[in-house]
Amino acid sequence: MIPSVRRGGPTIRAVLDVLIITFPFFALVLCGYLAARSGVLPQPAIPGLNTFVLFFALPCMLYRFGAQTPIAQLLDPAVAGVYSLCAVLMVGGAVLATRGPRTNWNDAAFGALVAAFPNTGFMGVPLLVALLGAQAAGPAIVTIMIDMVLTTSLCIALSRLDSAGQHGMSAAVKKALRGMLTNPMPWSIALGALASALAFKLPGPVDKTVAMLADAASPVALFTIGAVLARSQMNLHERVAPRDYVPLALAKLLLHPLLVWLAGRVAIALGVPLDPFAFTVLVLLAALPSASNVSLLAERFGAHNGRVAHIILVSTALAFLSFSAAVALLT
């Protein structure tokens, strides 16, 4: 954990301290990638890993963090407002920058989603808790809800502008709502928040079971990210020009955290009660690589999944250095 805030800029020792903490997280992603690429982990096994993480381990981890976090942190309007504004600005900017003769609304919308949606659930929560302590989970949980509800819904709605008539839009909205309702992550967060508000404690044996599953979430999720990225790359049969994915990957890693930092600074200057620690967490969350589940959404809605997969892969590969640098600058 990095407990203190330094002034005067990061030292070489401070950067090395950050790299020591972040290295295992990105090393696990690399292990999953190499395991899938080499065939040691068969592709048919990857959905099973995804299922375990999404429906068992990660919900337990989010429930525990939610239950252990004061309810005021989970309902912080300053955190939600700053992050929501930046999410909308990122989506709007990415769509305006990419929409054109070569890119339809569907591809532009999912390019915007992958540029604005950090990998908070699978990577961000365990990584920031390791770096900053358990209190970092509160702001992270708030951003997960915003990205799953606001950012995703906005991009799906934009993606349907290519469809003729209202039927395409309404069908997409129903599909998106169905996906959110069957996703266990929001429900686990809501139950954790309810437990926090009521000071509810699980019975001992149940709590131990939940704790064991929660402890498995971080390593298995990171390994699964690498395997999913390898599978996406192996299954691509068309070349994607670097100009179609490198700028959006860089926007995710550099522009998104800069935007959150600027918005947070302006909010604080205007008197918004944004806690400095929560502000730091928000900027570091924005500096995370793109969420790997956007690839699944792009495939489901018929967007250019090869482009999306390349953005996720490049942002994840570069994030080891860019995210570590952000941590060294801000903590």
MOSULFEN-V357163 format. One record per pair of residues at least 24 apart in sequence whose C-alpha atoms are under 7 Angstrom apart, sorted by the first residue. I is the first residue (numbers start at 1). J is the second residue. Records with the same first field share a line. If there is no record, write none. Layout:
I=J + J
This chain:
1=130 + 131 + 132 + 133
2=131 + 132
3=132
4=331
5=331
6=331
9=329
10=328 + 329
14=328
15=328
18=324 + 327 + 328
19=324
21=131
22=324
25=222
26=320
28=219 + 222 + 223
29=222 + 223 + 225 + 226
30=226
31=223 + 226
32=223 + 224 + 225 + 226 + 227
33=226 + 227 + 229 + 230
35=227
36=227 + 230 + 231
37=230
43=231
46=227
49=224
50=224
53=217 + 220 + 221
55=184
56=213
57=213 + 214 + 216 + 217
58=214 + 217
59=184 + 185 + 188
60=210 + 213 + 214
61=214 + 217
62=188 + 189
63=188 + 189 + 191 + 192
64=192
65=137
66=189 + 192 + 193 + 196
67=192 + 193 + 195 + 196
68=196
69=138 + 196
70=196
71=193 + 196 + 197
73=138 + 139
74=138 + 139 + 142
78=272 + 273 + 274
79=139 + 274
80=142
82=263 + 264
83=143 + 260
84=146
86=259 + 260
87=116 + 151
88=151
90=116 + 256
91=116
105=158 + 159 + 161 + 162
106=159 + 160 + 162 + 303
107=303 + 304
109=155 + 156 + 158 + 159
110=155 + 298 + 303
111=308
113=152 + 155
114=290 + 291 + 294 + 308
115=248 + 249 + 251 + 252 + 290
116=252 + 256
117=147 + 290 + 291
118=285 + 286 + 288 + 289 + 290 + 291
119=288 + 289 + 290 + 291 + 292
120=144 + 285
122=218 + 221 + 222
123=222
124=285 + 288
126=218
136=281
139=278 + 281 + 282
145=186
225=292
229=313
232=309
236=306
240=307
244=307
245=307 + 310 + 311
246=311
248=311
249=311 + 314 + 315
250=315
252=289 + 290
253=287 + 288 + 289 + 315 + 319 + 322
254=287
256=286 + 287
257=283 + 284 + 286 + 287
280=330
284=326 + 327
287=323
288=319 + 323
289=315 + 316 + 319
290=315 + 316
